[in-house]
Amino acid sequence: MTMPMTADEAAPPLNMLNFLWMACAFAVLAIVIAIDNVWLLNFVHVMAGVMWTGIDLFMGFVVGPMMRRLPFPARRAFILRLAPKTLFLMPTLAILTGTAGWFHARQIGLLATPYPDFYWVVAALVILAALTIQGLGILLPTNLRVYLEMRKPQPDGARVGHLMRWYFYAVALQGALQVAIIVVMAKFVTGI
């Protein structure tokens, strides 16, 4: 049984201004792609990737285990403050990273790498596809469902618990894939 939400715990509404920030990020990416500067495109790819990977690993291996031990009201308050930000931030970072990475790989000739070294490129593309599908197809909808459930005056704790059990496994896999992509990127930096 869950406690009703007090006025202090009221969930802030989703800030629609975040769509503007997302549009700005995608506009910057489009400009960087159009400029076709190697350093600039690499910078966008690396910075978005570092932020995406860092936040993913921190949330999955630090915040997630900590939240499972919090009492429901504290977990609810935390989710109601965090989810509105991550619902916009994480998909944006994922799309920026993958798109900038594709154009940068094409720009520096990685897509023309001969076999067997091309398997490193294939590995990067497969891992990126898995991360993106899982992030946009599983994690994002689950985050949204949990957030919407937690916004209710009387959230269904059992439903949230069920969603979060599957979410934990998806986040663990996401973390493993993030480490795998770091291995592949390290190979690219040191030469294939």
C-alpha positions as CSV (number, residue, x, y, z in Angstrom):
1,M,0.0,0.0,0.0
2,T,1.3,3.4,-0.9
3,M,0.8,6.8,0.7
4,P,-1.0,9.5,-1.1
5,M,1.2,12.3,-2.5
6,T,1.4,15.5,-0.4
7,A,1.6,19.0,-1.8
8,D,5.4,19.0,-1.3
9,E,5.8,15.7,-3.2
10,A,3.7,16.8,-6.1
11,A,5.3,15.8,-9.4
12,P,6.5,18.7,-11.5
13,P,5.0,18.7,-14.9
14,L,7.1,17.6,-17.9
15,N,8.9,20.8,-19.1
16,M,8.0,21.1,-22.8
17,L,10.9,23.5,-23.1
18,N,13.0,20.3,-23.2
19,F,11.8,19.7,-26.7
20,L,13.4,23.0,-27.7
21,W,16.7,21.9,-26.1
22,M,16.5,18.6,-28.0
23,A,15.9,20.4,-31.2
24,C,18.8,22.7,-30.5
25,A,21.1,19.7,-30.0
26,F,20.0,18.1,-33.2
27,A,20.4,21.4,-35.1
28,V,24.0,21.7,-33.8
29,L,24.6,18.1,-34.9
30,A,23.2,18.9,-38.4
31,I,25.5,21.9,-38.6
32,V,28.5,20.0,-37.5
33,I,27.8,17.3,-40.1
34,A,27.4,19.9,-42.8
35,I,30.6,21.7,-41.8
36,D,32.4,18.3,-42.2
37,N,35.2,19.2,-39.8
38,V,37.0,16.0,-38.5
39,W,37.9,17.5,-35.1
40,L,34.4,19.0,-34.5
41,L,32.5,15.9,-35.5
42,N,34.8,13.7,-33.4
43,F,34.3,16.1,-30.5
44,V,30.5,15.9,-30.7
45,H,30.6,12.1,-31.0
46,V,33.0,11.7,-28.0
47,M,31.3,14.2,-25.7
48,A,27.8,12.8,-26.4
49,G,29.2,9.3,-26.0
50,V,31.0,10.0,-22.7
51,M,27.9,11.7,-21.3
52,W,25.6,8.9,-22.5
53,T,27.9,6.1,-21.3
54,G,28.8,7.8,-18.0
55,I,25.2,8.6,-17.1
56,D,24.1,5.1,-18.1
57,L,26.8,3.4,-16.0
58,F,26.3,5.7,-13.0
59,M,22.5,5.2,-13.1
60,G,22.7,1.5,-13.6
61,F,25.4,0.6,-11.1
62,V,25.2,3.3,-8.5
63,V,21.8,5.0,-8.4
64,G,19.8,1.8,-9.3
65,P,21.1,-0.4,-6.5
66,M,20.8,2.5,-4.0
67,M,17.2,3.2,-5.0
68,R,16.1,-0.4,-4.5
69,R,17.0,0.1,-0.8
70,L,15.1,3.4,-0.4
71,P,11.6,3.4,1.2
72,F,8.9,3.9,-1.4
73,P,8.2,7.6,-0.6
74,A,11.8,8.5,-1.0
75,R,12.1,6.4,-4.2
76,R,9.0,8.1,-5.5
77,A,10.2,11.6,-4.8
78,F,13.6,10.8,-6.5
79,I,11.9,9.3,-9.6
80,L,9.5,12.2,-9.9
81,R,12.5,14.7,-10.0
82,L,14.9,12.6,-12.1
83,A,12.7,11.0,-14.8
84,P,11.5,14.3,-16.4
85,K,15.2,15.1,-17.1
86,T,16.3,11.7,-18.3
87,L,13.3,11.2,-20.5
88,F,14.7,13.9,-22.7
89,L,18.4,13.7,-22.1
90,M,19.2,10.0,-22.6
91,P,17.5,9.6,-26.0
92,T,19.1,12.8,-27.2
93,L,22.6,11.7,-26.2
94,A,22.0,8.2,-27.7
95,I,20.9,9.7,-31.1
96,L,23.7,12.3,-31.1
97,T,26.4,9.7,-30.3
98,G,25.3,7.2,-32.9
99,T,24.6,9.7,-35.7
100,A,27.9,11.6,-35.1
101,G,29.8,8.3,-34.9
102,W,28.4,7.1,-38.2
103,F,29.2,10.3,-40.0
104,H,32.7,10.5,-38.4
105,A,33.4,6.8,-39.3
106,R,32.5,7.6,-42.9
107,Q,34.5,10.8,-42.8
108,I,37.7,9.1,-41.7
109,G,37.3,6.1,-43.9
110,L,36.5,3.4,-41.3
111,L,33.6,2.2,-43.4
112,A,36.1,1.3,-46.1
113,T,38.4,-0.7,-43.8
114,P,39.3,-4.1,-45.3
115,Y,38.5,-7.4,-43.7
116,P,39.3,-8.8,-41.1
117,D,39.6,-5.4,-39.4
118,F,36.2,-4.4,-40.7
119,Y,34.8,-6.7,-38.1
120,W,35.6,-4.1,-35.5
121,V,33.4,-1.7,-37.4
122,V,30.7,-4.3,-37.6
123,A,31.0,-4.8,-33.8
124,A,30.6,-1.1,-33.2
125,L,27.5,-1.0,-35.4
126,V,25.9,-4.1,-33.8
127,I,26.5,-2.8,-30.3
128,L,25.2,0.6,-31.2
129,A,22.1,-0.9,-32.7
130,A,21.5,-3.0,-29.6
131,L,22.1,0.0,-27.3
132,T,19.7,2.2,-29.3
133,I,17.0,-0.4,-29.7
134,Q,17.1,-1.3,-26.1
135,G,17.4,2.3,-24.9
136,L,14.6,3.7,-27.1
137,G,12.4,0.5,-27.2
138,I,12.7,-0.8,-23.6
139,L,14.3,1.7,-21.2
140,L,12.6,4.9,-22.4
141,P,9.0,3.4,-22.5
142,T,9.6,1.8,-19.1
143,N,10.9,5.0,-17.6
144,L,7.8,6.8,-19.0
145,R,5.4,4.2,-17.6
146,V,7.1,4.3,-14.1
147,Y,7.1,8.1,-14.1
148,L,3.4,8.2,-15.1
149,E,2.5,5.6,-12.5
150,M,4.4,7.5,-9.8
151,R,2.6,10.7,-10.7
152,K,-0.7,9.2,-9.7
153,P,-2.1,10.2,-6.2
154,Q,-2.1,6.4,-5.3
155,P,0.6,4.7,-7.4
156,D,0.4,1.0,-7.8
157,G,3.6,-0.2,-6.0
158,A,3.2,-3.7,-7.3
159,R,3.1,-2.5,-10.9
160,V,6.1,-0.3,-10.4
161,G,8.0,-3.2,-8.8
162,H,7.1,-5.4,-11.8
163,L,8.3,-2.8,-14.3
164,M,11.5,-2.2,-12.3
165,R,12.4,-5.9,-12.1
166,W,12.6,-6.2,-15.9
167,Y,14.2,-2.7,-16.0
168,F,17.1,-3.9,-13.8
169,Y,18.1,-6.6,-16.2
170,A,17.8,-4.3,-19.2
171,V,20.0,-1.7,-17.4
172,A,22.6,-4.4,-16.5
173,L,22.7,-5.5,-20.2
174,Q,22.9,-1.8,-21.2
175,G,25.9,-1.3,-18.9
176,A,27.7,-4.4,-20.3
177,L,27.1,-3.1,-23.9
178,Q,28.4,0.3,-22.9
179,V,31.6,-1.3,-21.7
180,A,31.8,-3.4,-24.9
181,I,31.5,-0.3,-27.0
182,I,34.3,1.4,-25.0
183,V,36.5,-1.6,-25.9
184,V,35.7,-1.2,-29.6
185,M,36.3,2.6,-29.5
186,A,39.6,2.0,-27.8
187,K,40.6,-0.3,-30.6
188,F,39.6,2.4,-33.1
189,V,41.7,5.1,-31.3
190,T,44.8,2.8,-31.2
191,G,44.4,1.8,-34.8
192,I,42.8,-1.2,-36.6
